[in-house]
Amino acid sequence: MTLKLGLRTLGLATVALGLSTATPVAAIAAPADLGLNLIAQAATQDRKTIGDIQLGLDALDYDTGLIDGIMGPKTESAIRSYQDDNSLPVDGVASTRLLTHIQRNPKSQAVGLQPRMRDDFEDGDYKNNPKWKVHSGDFQVRDGFLSIRLPGANTKDDEAGVGDAVRDLFSSTNIGHQAAISQDNNVPSAFRIVATLLGSGKESVRMHMGPYIGEDVLKGYRLSYDQAANGQLAIVRRKGNDSTVLAEATNVTELGDGRRHLVVWTRDRNGRMVVTIDRRERLQTTDNTFRGEFAGFSFSDGAGTWNLHDIAIYEAR
């Protein structure tokens, strides 16, 4: 039979295997089961392309909403704005041709759009491409995100142990009571970390993430959040056994509201760091304690459940 390749899946708007009319794909005669596999592969590829376009446009200060690979109204509006600004046909379509144009744009070259590490978990696996190392806790990939829970977590565990984020998360290098995962691709000294996160818990959620040095995934720079400590968000420097809060904000309630949020953390070559949530600046500071490349990136769950929907790390220029 002849299989037409248009579909609606994974919450995406109707798309085609070729991603747009700019990359047409002919209809394929195939058995039904093979056809379903092709459709699934097409949807995954399309979502990855949309996610890459969102990342590229975000770096160029176009508001695409979340980095989630879903073609929503904000993403379409951002694409149209980019197309208009660059004298392209304005159709709002997320195509491979558009992605290539964004990547080759001189402005994109200036900010750096080649990721050191990227994972959208659409392959259903966190153990390969790239490979994550689990230190403790329960991890599952489902519906295109990494679900992170404490070791043996249940509702009671999630409600326990609230307190100051820095004191509790960095009081020792023992991560046995946290759900901790790391990725050992080198992170540049000047970096741009882009993550779509969701935190949820009955009483509180806590986490910290960031680039680490050496073999200790708690040492380096950490972005720490504790909902129960008055919505505390902090950039923390951990060197040896000492932890120093470099910047702090309170009443940052959105990271624990059970919805997805876009977190972007940048550090330039002069050590200036800025953290935004949903494109709203929350923290800024300057620190040059660590000048070389970091060993990798880690994420630790201290309370509640966290979903990591997308993570990308770039070298800032």
N, C-alpha and C positions, 0 to 999 in steps of 0.2 A: 504494500500500500504506500501511498505517498504521505509523508509526515510534514505538515506545515509547522514551522518552527517559532511561531509567535506564542507567547504564554504570559500568564500572570502567576507568579510564585514568590515565595519568601517575602511577601509584603511589597514587592516591586511593582511599579507600573508596568503595563504591557510592554515587553521588549522582544527583540529578535536575537537569534544566535549571533548574528554579525554585529550586534550592539547598536547599529544605526544603519541608515541607508548608505553611509560612507564606507561601510565594510560589509557588503551583501554576501549572503550565503545561500546557495541554491538549496531547494528542497531535496530531501534524502529519502530514498526508498529503503525501508528497514522494517524488521519485525517489531512488534509492539514493545517488547521488553527492551530491545536496543534503543528504540525511539525514546522511551522514558529515561534511559541512562543519558542519552544525548541531551535531552531537555534539562536534566539535573546539572550536567556539566556546563551547559550554556548559561544557566541561571547563576551558577557559582562564578563563572568567568565574568559575566556581566556585573555581578555584585563587586567583584574585585576591581574591575575597571572603574566603576562608579566611585568606589572607595579611594582609588588612586587619584581620580579627578578631584574629589573632595579635599584630599590632603594637599594637592597642588594649589587649588584655589584658596584654601585656608592660608597657606603660606604667603599668598599674594594679597591677603586681606579681603578676600571675598567671603561673605558669610554664607556658608552652605548648610548651616545647622550642625547636626552631629556628623561625625565621621563613621558612617555605618553601612555604606554601600547601598543605601536605599534611595531611590530617585523620588524625593519629596519636593514640595513646592519651593523651599528655600534653595535646594540644590539647583533646581531648574532656573530659578531667578538668578542665582550666582553665575550659572553657565551663560545665560543670556547677557548678563552685564559684561562678562569677560569677552564674549564674542563681539559685542558691540564696541567695547574699548579697543579691540584688536582688529577691527574691520573684517570680521568673519561673518558668514551668513548666520543670522540670529534665529536659531531653531530650538534652542534649549535642550538639544540631544546630547547625551553622554556617550560619545563615540571614541573609538581608539584613535581616530584622526585628531580629535580634540585633545586627548591625553598627550599625544605626541607633540602637538603645538604648545601645550602648557610646559612640557618638559624642556622644549627647545627655546622657550621664551627667554631672552636675555635677563629679564627680571627674575625668572625662576633660577637661572644659573647663579645670580647674585646671592640668593638666599639659600641655595643648596637644596636639591630635591631628590637626591639619591640616598635612600635610607640605608643605614648601617644594619638595621634590623626592622622587620615588619611582620606582624602576625595579625590576621583578622579571624583566625580559627575557623574559617569556612571549610577547611579540609577535615574537620572533626577530630583533630589530633593535636596535642601539645607536645608530643614526644619526638616529632620530626618536622623539619622544614618550617621554622627553626626548632631546635630541640631545647626544651625547658627542663631544668633540674628541680625535682621536688625535694625539699628539705623536710617538710612536715605538713600535715593537713590533708584535706580531701579535695580533689580537683576533678572536674568533669567538663568536657566540651559538649555543648548541646545548643542547637538552634543558632550556631554561629557566634557563641561567646564562651569564655572560660569561666566556670562557676567555681568560687573559692570559698571553702569552709574550714573552720578550725578542726584540729585533730579530735575525732569523736564528737563533733559538735552536735548539740541539740538546742532546743529553745532556752533551757536553763543556762547552758554554757554561754549562749550568746548574750544573756543579760548580765552575766557576772563580770567582775573585775574592771569596772569602769573607773576612770581616774585620769590624771594628767597624762597626755599622750607621750610626751618626752620622757617623763619618769618611768612609765610602764613599758614603753616599747624599747627604750635604750638602757634600762637599768643593768642589763647583762647581755652577753653575746649568745645566750642560750635561746634558740628559737624553737625549742620543743613545744612550747605552749602557743605558738603562732602557726598559722598556715602560711608557709613561705615557699616561694618558687623563684628561680633565677634563670637568667639567660646570659651566657658568657661571651656573646659577641662584644668586642671592645666598643666602649662608648667614648666618643671624642670629648676632649676637654671643653670645647665650645659645642653645645648640643641643643637640639630641639626635640623634646619628648612630647608626643601627641597621643593622648589616650582617651577612649570613651569608656566611662566607668559608671557603675550603678552600685550603691551601697544600701543595704536594708537590714533592719534588726528591730526587735520589739523595744528594747531599752536604749541601745547604743550601737554605733558602728565605729570601728577604729581601723586604721591602716597606715602603712608607710611604704613608700616606694622611691626608687631613684637609682642613680649610678653608684656602684660600690668599688672599693679599691682592694687589691690583694685578694685573699681567699675568704675574707669575712664579709658576707653579704649585708651586714648591718653597718659597715663602715664606709664613709664617703659622705655624699650629700643625700639627704632624705627629705621627701615631702611627706609630712606627718599630719594626720587628721584624726580628731577625736570628737565625735558628736556630743558625748556626755560631758566633756569639759568645755561647756559653753560654745560648742561648735568651733573648737580650736583648729586652725590650719597653720602650719609652721614649716619653714625651711630650716632644717637642722644640719649642722656639720658634726659628724662623729669622727674623731681622730684619736687613735689609741683607745683609752677607756673614758675619754671625755666627750661629752655632748654639749654643743653650744647652739642655742636658738639664734639664728641670724635674722629672721623676720617672722612676725606672728600676726595673725588676725583672728578675731573671734566673731561669733554669730554667723559663721559660714554654715548654714543649715542645709544647703541643697545637696551636699554629697551623701547625706543619709536619708533622703526623702523617697527612696525606692524608684527613682527615675534615672534615666541615662543623662550624663553630663559630659561635656567636652572639656578636658583638662589639658592645657598646653603649658609646658615649662621650658623656658629658653635660658641659655647661658651663652654670652658672647665671649669673644677673645679677651676682653678686659675684665672678665669675671662678673659682669652684671647679670643678675638673674631676675626673671619676671615670671610669675605664675598667673595664668588667667583661667577662669572657669566660665564656660559658655561665653567666651570673648570679653568677660569683665575682669579687669585687673584686680587681683586679690593680694599679691605679695610682690615686693621687689627688694633686692639687696645686692651688695657687691662683696665678693670674697674670692681671694686668689690663693687660698691655702693649697688646693690641689690643682696642679698645673698640667700634669701629663694626662694621658688617656686613662680611662677607668676600665676595670676588668670586665664589667658587665652591668646588667640591670636586674634589680630584684623587686618583688612585690610581696608584702607580708600583711596578713589579715590578723588583727588583734581582737576583733569582736564583730559579731554579725556575719552577714554573708555579702560577698562582693562578686560582681560580674565584670569581667574585663572583656569588652566587646571588640576593641581594636587597639593596637599599640604600634607606634612607629617611632623610630629614633633616627634623627638626621644629624649630620655634621653642619653646624651653623657656620656661615661665612661672613 
